[in-house]
Amino acid sequence: MKRLLTGLSIVLLVLTGILGWTFTAALLPVPDAVPVTLPDTHPPAGMQLFAIPAGRMQSRAMLAFRGGSFSDRRVFGMGAILVRHPLGDVLFDSGFSRDVEAHFRTTPRLMQLTSEYAEEATVAEQLRHAGIALTALKGVVLTHAHWDHVSGLADLPGVPVWVNPDELSFIESGDASTALARQLGTGNYHVYNFDDGAYLGFARSHDLFGDGSVVLVAAPGHTPGSIIAFVHSADGRHYALIGDLVWQKEGINLPAERPWLPRQLVDTDAAAVRQLIVQMHQLQRSIPGLVVVPAHDRRVWETLPKLPLTR
């Protein structure tokens, strides 16, 4: 019995060591790439982008990217990006809603035990204080359908929710991670297709307004229908809204993927995510001034234009 316990202890130590190694620093290899040139963009006068923070969670850099420190506490922000366009305003994702407590209970038990969230003014409330009616919204475009990106839909009744066929199939599949998306969006999803060819090295794209100002590209990996949105505003700024491709900007800058355990919990295709991280790292190098915006890096969001409040 003593020999058996000793053997089990050794196995446990080895497994613990292997798991610990998966959190250590490891840069993704970056091959040489053909430089990418930004195509001509024609955003209409007055087109603007605004960040609308709407909720936060506390986590650690260690869980966000390989090599992150356990002692480095990070704010994982939730929220929406508003693009104001003459053809209609568009939100990307929706932040936490006023019903976030109930929504949080739809998440896996492990997340509930290991995460804390804090409420902020909802997207709907901030739009109201900025004098923007919900009827002015062309729709909400989901970067993907996980609970923390769809929660705010509860406060946006009647606003169309735009997804591509792959993400809609994922929502309708019964997967536990899209339970809230089924609850809040069923009957209100509008489908777009990637019908505009290659864009910035991505094989499939959709020009949302037909003027090159907002282009969605297929970026499956985190979920089957995840997207990246390229937004080119009238003031000459260029943004890449990358959803949860990485959780913190270091993922793109280094580049580095999530540690093994978080990858297993959240990514449907870790290899595809890895390839996309490298692709965005190369793209950031090729396009000076490109602002890469992870959905949950509050440090990046604090550098973006803020929604002006009228009352």
matplotlib code that plots the C-alpha trace (Angstrom):
import matplotlib.pyplot as plt

x = [0.0, 2.8, 4.5, 1.1, 0.7, 4.2, 3.6, 0.4, 2.1, 4.8, 2.2, 0.3, 3.5, 4.3, 0.8, 0.9, 4.2, 2.9, -0.1, 2.1, 4.3, 1.3, 1.1, 4.7, 5.8, 5.8, 5.7, 3.9, 6.2, 5.7, 6.7, 7.7, 4.6, 3.8, 3.0, -0.7, -1.8, -4.9, -7.4, -8.9, -11.7, -14.5, -16.1, -18.8, -18.4, -19.3, -18.9, -17.6, -16.7, -17.3, -16.6, -19.4, -18.0, -20.9, -19.6, -16.4, -14.9, -11.7, -9.1, -5.4, -2.9, -1.8, -5.2, -5.2, -2.0, 1.0, 3.6, 1.1, 1.7, -0.6, 0.1, -1.0, -4.7, -6.6, -10.0, -11.8, -14.2, -17.5, -19.3, -20.2, -18.6, -21.0, -20.4, -22.4, -23.1, -25.5, -27.2, -27.8, -26.0, -24.5, -23.4, -20.8, -21.8, -23.9, -22.2, -23.9, -27.6, -29.5, -30.4, -26.7, -27.1, -29.6, -27.5, -24.4, -26.2, -26.4, -22.6, -20.7, -20.5, -16.7, -16.9, -19.4, -17.0, -13.9, -15.2, -16.5, -18.4, -19.3, -22.2, -21.8, -24.4, -25.9, -25.4, -29.1, -28.9, -25.8, -27.4, -30.5, -28.3, -26.5, -29.8, -29.7, -33.0, -33.0, -34.9, -31.8, -29.9, -29.5, -28.7, -26.3, -23.5, -22.2, -18.5, -19.7, -22.5, -21.1, -23.1, -21.0, -21.4, -25.2, -26.4, -27.2, -29.6, -32.2, -32.2, -32.5, -35.9, -36.7, -33.2, -32.1, -29.2, -26.9, -25.0, -23.5, -24.9, -22.1, -22.7, -26.4, -25.9, -23.7, -26.4, -29.1, -26.9, -27.8, -24.2, -24.2, -22.1, -24.9, -27.8, -28.3, -28.1, -30.9, -32.9, -32.5, -32.2, -34.4, -36.7, -34.7, -31.6, -30.9, -28.3, -25.6, -23.3, -19.7, -20.3, -17.6, -14.5, -11.0, -10.1, -6.7, -5.7, -9.0, -10.7, -14.3, -15.8, -19.0, -19.1, -21.7, -22.6, -21.3, -18.7, -15.7, -16.1, -17.1, -16.0, -16.7, -14.4, -14.9, -12.5, -13.8, -11.9, -13.0, -16.5, -17.5, -18.9, -16.5, -15.7, -13.3, -14.7, -12.5, -13.8, -12.5, -13.8, -14.0, -11.2, -8.7, -8.5, -8.5, -9.7, -9.9, -12.5, -11.3, -13.8, -12.3, -9.5, -7.3, -8.5, -5.7, -3.6, -0.4, -1.9, -1.5, 1.6, 3.8, 2.1, 0.9, -2.2, -4.3, -2.9, -4.0, -6.7, -8.6, -8.2, -10.0, -12.8, -13.6, -12.1, -13.8, -10.7, -7.5, -5.4, -7.5, -7.2, -3.5, -3.3, -5.5, -3.4, -0.3, -2.2, -3.4, 0.1, 1.4, -1.4, -0.7, 2.9, 1.9, -0.7, 0.8, -1.8, -4.2, -5.9, -6.5, -9.3, -9.8, -13.3, -12.1, -9.0, -10.2, -6.8, -7.4, -11.0, -9.9, -8.0, -11.0, -13.4, -16.1, -19.8, -20.7, -23.6, -26.2, -27.9]
y = [0.0, 2.4, 1.7, 2.4, 5.7, 6.7, 5.9, 7.9, 10.8, 10.8, 10.7, 13.5, 15.6, 15.0, 15.9, 19.1, 20.0, 19.5, 21.6, 24.3, 24.2, 25.1, 28.5, 29.4, 31.8, 30.4, 32.7, 31.5, 31.1, 33.9, 33.0, 35.5, 37.1, 39.1, 42.6, 43.5, 46.8, 48.4, 48.8, 52.2, 53.0, 55.5, 56.1, 58.7, 62.1, 62.0, 58.2, 57.5, 54.7, 54.8, 52.4, 51.7, 49.8, 47.9, 45.5, 44.0, 40.8, 40.3, 37.8, 37.4, 37.8, 34.2, 33.0, 35.3, 34.4, 32.1, 33.9, 36.1, 36.6, 35.2, 38.4, 40.7, 41.3, 42.4, 44.0, 41.9, 44.5, 43.8, 46.2, 47.2, 49.2, 51.6, 52.6, 55.6, 55.6, 57.6, 54.3, 53.3, 52.8, 49.4, 47.9, 45.2, 42.9, 44.2, 44.1, 43.1, 43.7, 44.8, 41.1, 40.0, 38.2, 35.8, 35.5, 34.7, 31.7, 30.2, 29.9, 26.7, 26.1, 26.3, 29.9, 30.8, 29.5, 31.2, 34.5, 37.7, 40.3, 43.9, 45.9, 49.2, 51.3, 49.1, 49.8, 50.7, 53.2, 54.9, 55.1, 56.8, 59.3, 60.0, 60.7, 57.7, 55.9, 52.1, 52.7, 54.3, 51.0, 49.0, 46.1, 44.3, 42.4, 39.6, 38.9, 35.5, 34.2, 33.5, 34.8, 37.8, 39.2, 38.6, 39.5, 43.1, 42.0, 41.7, 45.5, 46.0, 44.7, 44.7, 45.5, 43.0, 40.7, 39.9, 36.6, 34.5, 31.0, 29.2, 31.1, 30.6, 26.9, 27.0, 28.8, 26.4, 23.3, 23.2, 23.8, 24.9, 28.0, 29.5, 28.8, 32.5, 33.3, 30.9, 32.4, 36.0, 36.0, 33.2, 34.7, 37.9, 36.7, 38.0, 36.2, 37.7, 35.8, 36.4, 37.3, 39.9, 37.9, 38.1, 41.0, 41.7, 38.1, 36.6, 34.4, 35.5, 38.9, 40.9, 44.7, 45.8, 49.1, 48.6, 51.5, 49.6, 51.4, 48.3, 44.9, 41.6, 38.6, 35.0, 34.1, 30.7, 29.1, 30.5, 29.6, 28.2, 31.6, 34.0, 37.2, 40.0, 43.5, 46.0, 49.6, 52.6, 55.9, 59.2, 60.7, 58.2, 55.7, 52.0, 49.4, 45.6, 44.3, 40.8, 39.6, 36.8, 35.8, 36.9, 38.2, 40.7, 42.6, 40.8, 37.8, 39.7, 41.7, 38.8, 36.7, 34.1, 31.9, 31.2, 28.5, 25.0, 24.8, 28.0, 26.9, 23.6, 25.4, 28.2, 27.5, 25.1, 24.9, 25.9, 25.3, 27.8, 30.3, 29.9, 30.6, 33.6, 35.1, 34.9, 36.4, 39.4, 39.8, 40.0, 42.4, 44.7, 44.9, 45.6, 48.3, 51.2, 52.7, 49.7, 49.6, 46.0, 45.8, 42.6, 42.5, 42.2, 44.3, 47.4, 49.1, 49.2, 50.3, 53.3, 54.6, 54.6, 57.5, 57.7, 58.1, 61.8, 62.0, 64.7, 64.3]
z = [0.0, 0.9, -2.5, -4.3, -2.4, -3.3, -7.0, -7.0, -5.3, -8.0, -10.8, -9.2, -8.9, -12.6, -13.7, -11.5, -13.0, -16.6, -15.9, -14.3, -17.4, -19.6, -17.9, -18.5, -21.2, -24.7, -27.8, -30.9, -33.9, -36.5, -40.0, -42.6, -44.2, -47.3, -46.1, -46.3, -47.6, -46.3, -49.1, -49.9, -47.4, -47.9, -44.5, -44.7, -43.1, -39.4, -39.0, -35.5, -33.1, -29.4, -26.5, -24.1, -21.0, -19.3, -16.7, -15.5, -14.1, -12.1, -13.3, -13.6, -16.4, -15.8, -17.1, -20.1, -21.9, -21.5, -19.4, -17.6, -13.9, -11.2, -9.2, -12.1, -11.4, -14.5, -15.2, -17.8, -19.2, -20.8, -23.1, -26.6, -29.4, -31.0, -34.7, -35.7, -39.5, -41.6, -42.7, -39.1, -35.8, -35.0, -31.7, -31.6, -28.6, -25.8, -22.4, -19.1, -18.7, -15.6, -15.3, -15.1, -11.8, -13.4, -16.5, -14.6, -13.1, -16.6, -16.8, -15.9, -12.1, -12.3, -13.6, -10.9, -8.2, -9.6, -11.0, -9.6, -11.6, -11.1, -12.7, -14.5, -16.3, -19.0, -22.7, -23.0, -20.2, -21.7, -25.1, -23.5, -21.6, -24.9, -26.6, -28.9, -29.4, -29.8, -33.0, -34.4, -34.2, -37.3, -35.1, -32.8, -34.5, -32.2, -32.4, -30.9, -28.8, -25.4, -22.4, -21.6, -25.1, -25.3, -21.8, -22.7, -25.4, -22.7, -22.5, -26.3, -27.2, -30.9, -32.0, -34.7, -33.7, -36.6, -36.8, -39.6, -40.4, -38.5, -35.3, -35.6, -35.9, -32.8, -30.9, -32.0, -31.3, -27.7, -26.5, -22.9, -23.6, -25.8, -23.5, -22.8, -26.5, -27.1, -24.3, -25.3, -29.1, -30.5, -33.1, -33.4, -35.2, -38.6, -40.8, -43.0, -45.3, -46.1, -49.7, -50.5, -51.0, -49.4, -47.1, -45.5, -45.8, -44.6, -47.1, -46.5, -45.7, -45.5, -46.2, -43.7, -45.3, -48.8, -48.5, -46.9, -43.6, -41.6, -42.9, -41.1, -41.7, -40.7, -37.9, -36.5, -33.7, -30.4, -31.6, -35.0, -36.1, -34.4, -36.4, -36.5, -37.5, -39.2, -38.7, -40.5, -39.1, -40.8, -38.7, -40.4, -37.5, -38.2, -35.7, -35.5, -33.1, -32.4, -29.8, -27.7, -30.0, -27.1, -23.8, -23.2, -25.8, -24.9, -26.8, -30.0, -29.2, -28.1, -29.6, -27.1, -26.7, -23.7, -21.3, -21.9, -19.3, -20.4, -24.0, -23.2, -21.5, -24.0, -27.5, -30.0, -32.2, -30.4, -33.5, -35.5, -32.7, -32.6, -36.4, -36.2, -33.3, -35.5, -38.4, -36.4, -35.0, -38.5, -39.6, -36.7, -37.9, -41.5, -40.9, -38.8, -36.5, -36.5, -33.1, -32.2, -29.6, -27.6, -26.2, -22.6, -22.3, -20.4, -20.8, -24.6, -24.2, -22.0, -25.0, -27.3, -27.9, -25.2, -25.9, -25.1, -22.7, -23.1, -19.8]

ax = plt.figure().add_subplot(projection="3d")
ax.plot(x, y, z, "-o")
ax.set_aspect("equal")
plt.show()
